[in-house]
Amino acid sequence: MSCLALFDLDGTLADRQSALSDAVAGLCRAHDLTPDAERWLRTQLADRANPDDFARLRHAFGLAVPAAQLWQEYVDLIAAAVTCRPEVLEGLAHLRAAAWTIGIITNGAGDIQRAKLAATGLIDLVDGVAVSGDLEIRKPDLRLFELAASRCGVNLTDGGWMIGDNPAGDIGGGHQAGLRTIWLRGRPWPEDLTAAHHVVDDVTDAINILLNNAE
């Protein structure tokens, strides 16, 4: 029986921060936004992005462009800018070849997260995807982990792994889901959170751990 590996997307498999910077800069150039508007937008989108952010941008700075258009332009710019390193894609391909079941579980709006998956080629290497916007819930909610497993054609009761960079959302959520966990070091670790089973500096190190733990 194959083993389940659920991966976070932003900051784990894909580089959201550099894509965010490029997309915001491109959008601001396209619409001649003021430096104040650009700073406001970068602050609002620092952790996540959704259409409401662009409705607020339009209102706050008196823009004539419809919010829906601004959002779609941002989604397209993010998709054009987001990257997933070749060695990460190769690692996931090795997992698939080793009969792993691979899922992605990510917080965010469905259209922008799926645009990232398509643009990076990640969508072709996974068995299922669960996006928080699908259910209007976010990690660490157990229901999102259950949805991810279901879309991969497996059940959480069979066990597996969760890999991500967010201590509470990825590791805390993974623990609640009964999964083993691998944390990508970077964010501050909450004192009251149970430690991850493994801690790494790069997702390729996590993939190597999985390849050596095929139970």
C-alpha positions in Angstrom: 0.0 0.0 0.0 1.3 3.5 -0.9 2.0 6.0 1.8 0.4 9.5 1.8 2.5 12.7 1.7 0.7 16.0 2.0 2.7 19.1 1.2 2.0 22.8 1.9 2.3 25.0 -1.2 3.5 28.5 -0.4 6.9 28.7 1.2 7.3 24.9 1.0 7.0 23.8 -2.6 6.7 27.2 -4.3 8.4 30.5 -3.6 5.5 32.8 -2.9 7.4 35.8 -1.6 9.4 36.6 -4.7 6.4 36.0 -6.9 4.3 38.3 -4.6 6.9 41.1 -5.0 7.1 40.8 -8.8 3.3 40.6 -9.1 2.6 43.6 -6.9 5.2 45.7 -8.7 3.8 44.7 -12.1 0.2 45.5 -11.1 1.2 48.9 -9.7 3.1 49.8 -12.8 0.2 48.8 -15.0 -2.2 51.1 -13.2 0.2 53.9 -12.2 -0.5 53.3 -8.5 1.1 55.6 -6.0 3.9 54.4 -3.7 1.4 54.6 -0.8 -1.0 52.3 -2.7 1.8 49.8 -3.4 2.9 49.8 0.2 -0.7 49.3 1.4 -1.1 46.4 -1.1 2.1 44.7 -0.1 1.1 44.8 3.6 -2.4 43.5 2.8 -1.1 40.6 0.7 1.9 39.7 3.0 0.3 36.4 4.3 -2.5 35.7 1.9 -4.5 37.3 -1.0 -8.2 37.2 -2.0 -10.5 39.3 -4.1 -11.7 41.3 -1.1 -8.2 42.8 -0.8 -8.6 44.4 -4.3 -12.1 45.7 -3.5 -10.5 47.5 -0.5 -7.6 48.7 -2.6 -10.1 50.2 -5.1 -12.1 51.9 -2.4 -9.1 53.2 -0.4 -7.3 54.8 -3.3 -10.3 55.7 -5.6 -9.4 53.5 -8.5 -11.7 53.3 -11.5 -10.7 49.8 -12.5 -13.2 47.1 -11.3 -11.9 45.0 -8.3 -12.6 41.8 -10.2 -10.2 42.9 -13.0 -7.5 43.9 -10.5 -7.8 40.5 -8.9 -7.6 38.6 -12.2 -4.6 40.6 -13.3 -2.9 39.8 -9.9 -3.7 36.1 -10.3 -2.2 36.1 -13.8 0.9 38.0 -12.7 1.4 35.6 -9.8 1.1 32.6 -12.1 3.7 34.2 -14.4 6.1 34.9 -11.6 5.8 31.9 -9.2 8.5 29.3 -9.3 9.2 25.8 -8.1 12.8 24.7 -8.3 13.6 21.8 -10.7 15.1 19.7 -7.9 11.8 19.9 -6.0 9.8 18.8 -9.1 12.4 16.0 -9.5 12.0 14.9 -5.9 8.2 14.7 -6.2 8.6 12.6 -9.4 10.9 10.3 -7.4 8.2 10.0 -4.7 5.6 9.1 -7.3 8.0 6.5 -8.8 8.3 5.0 -5.4 4.5 4.6 -5.2 3.8 7.5 -2.8 0.5 9.2 -2.9 1.1 12.9 -3.0 -1.3 15.7 -2.1 -1.1 19.5 -1.7 -3.0 21.2 1.1 -2.9 24.9 1.0 -4.6 28.0 2.5 -5.8 30.6 0.0 -8.3 31.4 -2.7 -8.9 28.5 -5.1 -8.3 30.3 -8.3 -4.9 31.8 -7.4 -3.6 28.6 -5.7 -4.6 26.5 -8.7 -3.0 29.0 -11.1 0.2 28.5 -9.2 0.0 24.8 -9.4 -0.6 24.9 -13.1 2.1 27.4 -13.8 4.8 25.5 -11.8 3.9 22.1 -13.2 3.1 20.8 -9.7 -0.4 19.9 -10.7 1.0 17.1 -12.9 2.9 15.5 -10.0 0.1 15.2 -7.3 -2.9 13.0 -6.8 -5.1 15.6 -5.1 -5.4 19.2 -4.0 -7.3 20.8 -1.2 -7.5 24.6 -1.0 -8.9 26.4 2.0 -11.1 28.5 -0.3 -12.9 25.3 -1.3 -14.6 25.0 2.1 -14.0 28.5 3.6 -11.9 26.9 6.3 -8.1 27.0 6.8 -5.4 24.8 8.2 -5.1 23.5 10.9 -8.8 22.6 10.5 -9.0 18.9 10.4 -11.7 19.0 7.7 -9.2 20.4 5.2 -6.8 17.5 5.9 -9.7 15.1 5.4 -10.6 16.7 2.1 -7.0 16.5 0.9 -6.8 12.8 1.7 -10.1 12.1 0.1 -9.1 13.9 -3.1 -6.0 11.7 -3.1 -8.2 8.6 -2.9 -7.0 7.6 0.6 -8.1 8.0 4.2 -6.3 9.8 7.0 -6.8 6.7 9.2 -4.2 5.0 7.1 -1.6 7.5 8.3 1.0 9.5 6.3 3.0 12.6 6.5 2.5 16.4 6.5 5.3 18.7 5.3 5.2 22.5 5.6 6.7 25.7 6.9 3.8 26.9 9.1 4.2 25.6 12.7 0.5 25.8 13.7 -1.2 25.3 10.3 1.0 22.6 8.9 2.6 20.8 11.8 -0.1 21.4 14.4 -2.7 20.5 11.8 -0.8 17.4 10.8 -0.6 16.2 14.3 -4.3 16.7 14.8 -4.8 14.6 11.6 -2.7 11.8 13.0 0.1 12.4 10.5 3.8 12.4 11.0 5.3 15.8 10.3 8.3 17.5 8.8 8.8 21.2 9.5 10.7 23.5 7.2 12.6 25.7 9.6 12.1 29.5 9.3 9.1 30.9 11.2 9.1 31.2 15.0 8.1 28.0 16.8 5.3 28.4 19.4 6.4 27.2 22.8 3.2 25.2 23.4 3.2 23.3 20.1 4.3 19.7 20.0 7.6 19.3 18.1 7.6 18.0 14.5 9.0 14.5 13.9 11.7 16.0 11.7 13.1 19.5 11.1 14.8 20.5 7.8 16.0 23.6 6.0 14.8 22.6 2.5 11.9 20.6 1.1 14.3 18.4 -0.8 15.6 17.2 2.5 12.1 16.4 3.6 11.5 14.4 0.3 14.7 12.4 1.0 13.4 11.6 4.5 10.1 10.3 2.9 12.0 8.2 0.4 13.8 6.6 3.3 10.6 6.1 5.3 8.2 4.3 3.0 6.4 2.5 5.8 
